[in-house]
Amino acid sequence: MKKILIIDDDNFKKENIVHLLNKLNKKYEPIVATALNPGLCKLSEDKYDLVLLDMSLPIFDLSEPDNF
């Protein structure tokens, strides 16, 4: 299974990307991060086949206290 990391703070865009990947092919495993630092943590913990990165991200995700 190919792992795709999606780093984006816009829920609408994230949901659409995940929906599209699931619709195209069940061989994709989308993993989502909502800010830059949580995304970098995920990148350091695992290997991904593709990273989709929003270019205007907040650094921290304030909704996740462990990532602040």
Secondary structure, DSSP 8 states (H G I E B T S, - for coil): -EEEEEE-S-HHHHHHHHHHHHHH-TTEEEEEESSHHHHHHHHHHS--SEEEE-SS--SS-TT-GGG-
